[in-house]
Amino acid sequence: MDARHHLNSYVAANSHLNAYPPVQGGRGARNAVASYFRRRRIDADPQLCLTAPGSKAILYGLLASLPGDVVLARPSWVSYAAQAGSLGKRTVWCDIPAATGGIPDPDLLPEVLEQARRDGRDPRILILTSPDNPTGTVARADQLHRLAQIAVDHDLTVISDEIYRDLAYDPDEYTSIAEIIPDRTVVTSGLSKSLALGGWRLGVARFPATAEGEALYDRLIALASELWSGTPILLEAVVEYAFSEPADVVERVAQSRRLHGAVSQAIFRILRSAGASVRPPAGAFYLYPTFAGSALAERLGVHTDVELEDALLSTERIGALPGSSFGDRPERLGLRLVTSMVYGRSDAERLATLRATDPLQAEPVRSALEAISAAFSPVDM
Ligand SMILES: Cc1ncc(COP(=O)(O)O)c(C=O)c1O
């Protein structure tokens, strides 16, 4: 039987499940989500967990339900600032630390907050991402402890976007800020990254067990009921299954982690030897080299990240997003590279790469790495 036939049978067998779903998600799914967080040392009550069609929807709902302006790491994922802007919120940017991304530098943040207030802004929400998009790094525990203290001192609500968490290359080294300040942190996650199921639109969240946490949860549910009504009922079973972490899911996520890790390290080495400034990757499938002052920038005669992106695409056929899309300064010449572009062209090729004993020797990866090396190689400069 082919996949379409299976799907048709599944849909036909469940076509009687046509009632609207609970807005917050079914009990089984929420229980699984709460246990998933508890296995990661994050206190979670199923009554304060929810499922939604994607974590992006949850993030938007949170920003809509919380007062004040938004503090973001520069660079950070494109949608945070776009969502904040569409809700009339202003973004307070804070540069990331030298070796990690996805978080504001704790050395800079207090002054950034003071300055923002002097400028008439009202920073009340801090979004952290670990591992993050675009730098593919993981926040260190000591940095999170310092950020937690700043969040307490400045009364910030923290949104910890942990959608890449299970793709941290060293899961034992991972700390969530929700372990440190559970009472002021909302954690979001989903299946789009660790299981590469972005098209299925499945996101989850865990809220603090406090009066404020419950009130925020209720506001978000009220909004969700007007916006998306609930998670498609046939997909609730997927949330319940995946967040229960049966052996096949754990194995699949481990394979993805290994593949992303091997390829990211290989591309990191290429970029470093080409003279880029780039943070060592520690999770997810991104790298964020910056090329200001590099021989490559000089050779290509570029002065902004958009010019660099254009030049690399037209001369070397390397696709990337400019750092300014992530809020960064164009003159830093930052680029976001996605490692998963090199795993293969078809589903069959990508699956073979995922299962390869040495992913770097899988044909699509090997030839793509050669092309990337040639494109960035200093001998060409
Ligand atoms: C940091 C980050 N958060 C959230 C998302 C979106 O997640 P979802 O598919 O659950 O809406 C992405 C997708 O690119 C992302 O990079």
The ligand as a MOL file (V3000), in Angstrom:
LIG
                    3D

  0  0  0     0  0            999 V3000
M  V30 BEGIN CTAB
M  V30 COUNTS 16 16 0 0 0
M  V30 BEGIN ATOM
M  V30 1 C 13.2190 30.2580 16.0470 0
M  V30 2 C 11.9860 29.7280 15.4020 0
M  V30 3 N 10.8370 29.6620 16.1110 0
M  V30 4 C 9.7040 29.2100 15.5510 0
M  V30 5 C 9.6760 28.7940 14.2350 0
M  V30 6 C 8.3640 28.3650 13.5980 0
M  V30 7 O 7.8400 27.2860 14.1840 0
M  V30 8 P 6.4230 26.6510 13.7900 0
M  V30 9 O 6.6230 25.8620 12.5580 0
M  V30 10 O 6.1110 25.8200 15.0070 0
M  V30 11 O 5.4410 27.7680 13.6060 0
M  V30 12 C 10.8310 28.8400 13.4660 0
M  V30 13 C 10.8080 28.4190 12.0390 0
M  V30 14 O 11.6130 28.7660 11.2290 0
M  V30 15 C 12.0130 29.3140 14.0580 0
M  V30 16 O 13.1720 29.3690 13.3610 0
M  V30 END ATOM
M  V30 BEGIN BOND
M  V30 1 1 1 2
M  V30 2 1 2 3
M  V30 3 2 2 15
M  V30 4 2 3 4
M  V30 5 1 4 5
M  V30 6 1 5 6
M  V30 7 2 5 12
M  V30 8 1 6 7
M  V30 9 1 7 8
M  V30 10 2 8 9
M  V30 11 1 8 10
M  V30 12 1 8 11
M  V30 13 1 12 13
M  V30 14 1 12 15
M  V30 15 2 13 14
M  V30 16 1 15 16
M  V30 END BOND
M  V30 END CTAB
M  END
